Amino acid sequence: MSREAVEGHGPEFRLAEKPTIDGLGKLGYTYLQPDDHDEHRDGENHVILRPIVIEAKSPISGKDKSGQAFGV
């Protein structure tokens, strides 16, 4: 996240949210811009970004995105 993104935010963002976003980025997480949230949600009130969760869990579960086991 750029310095420009920090400007215009209050102390909570600067002292808590920004350091958390930066720390998670160092652990390999990717920041999703708020403007991009809607395309990953099933609806406005849904907080789970389903396509991202499915993509992330596929290697863990041993199944591809369609639910089929890898190599079948």
C-alpha positions as MATLAB code, in Angstrom:
seq = 'MSREAVEGHGPEFRLAEKPTIDGLGKLGYTYLQPDDHDEHRDGENHVILRPIVIEAKSPISGKDKSGQAFGV';
ca = [
       0.000    0.000    0.000;
       1.443    3.334   -1.010;
       2.002    6.401    1.151;
      -0.725    8.163   -0.798;
      -3.194    5.525    0.390;
      -2.407    6.452    4.011;
      -3.078   10.145    3.590;
      -6.628   11.163    4.374;
      -7.106    8.397    6.944;
      -7.403    8.920   10.677;
      -5.180    7.706   13.505;
      -6.860    4.288   13.753;
      -5.839    3.491   10.194;
      -2.332    4.873   10.633;
      -1.667    3.252   14.016;
      -3.556   -0.055   13.742;
      -4.903   -0.947   10.323;
      -1.912    0.060    8.158;
       0.670   -1.785   10.307;
      -1.559   -4.876   10.242;
      -1.929   -4.726    6.449;
       1.831   -4.282    6.069;
       2.589   -7.160    8.471;
       0.220   -9.531    6.703;
       1.799   -8.539    3.394;
       5.190   -9.638    4.734;
       3.637  -13.019    5.541;
       2.549  -13.459    1.939;
      -1.001  -12.125    2.057;
      -2.193   -9.894   -0.770;
      -4.085   -6.675   -0.093;
      -7.334   -6.495   -2.026;
      -8.347   -2.933   -2.800;
     -11.851   -2.088   -1.512;
     -12.994   -1.329   -5.069;
     -12.272   -4.975   -5.967;
     -14.311   -6.550   -3.127;
     -17.645   -6.699   -4.963;
     -16.391   -8.885   -7.797;
     -15.277  -11.527   -5.254;
     -18.445  -11.531   -3.109;
     -21.670  -13.460   -3.643;
     -23.652  -10.408   -2.522;
     -23.296   -7.069   -0.798;
     -23.874   -8.517    2.691;
     -21.556  -11.505    2.229;
     -18.157  -11.016    3.814;
     -16.563  -14.227    2.547;
     -14.667  -13.733   -0.701;
     -15.634  -17.178   -1.989;
     -13.416  -17.403   -5.132;
     -10.362  -16.479   -3.079;
     -11.205  -18.974   -0.329;
     -11.782  -21.775   -2.855;
      -8.509  -21.030   -4.607;
      -6.613  -20.967   -1.316;
      -8.084  -24.174    0.094;
      -7.804  -26.296   -3.053;
      -4.153  -27.301   -2.515;
      -4.844  -27.975    1.177;
      -7.839  -30.222    0.534;
      -6.239  -32.053   -2.394;
      -9.120  -31.099   -4.677;
      -9.362  -28.729   -7.603;
     -11.845  -25.851   -7.811;
     -14.584  -28.137   -9.149;
     -14.256  -30.460   -6.144;
     -12.489  -33.256   -8.056;
      -9.451  -34.862   -6.460;
      -6.168  -33.866   -8.100;
      -4.891  -36.425  -10.605;
      -8.299  -38.055  -11.192;
];
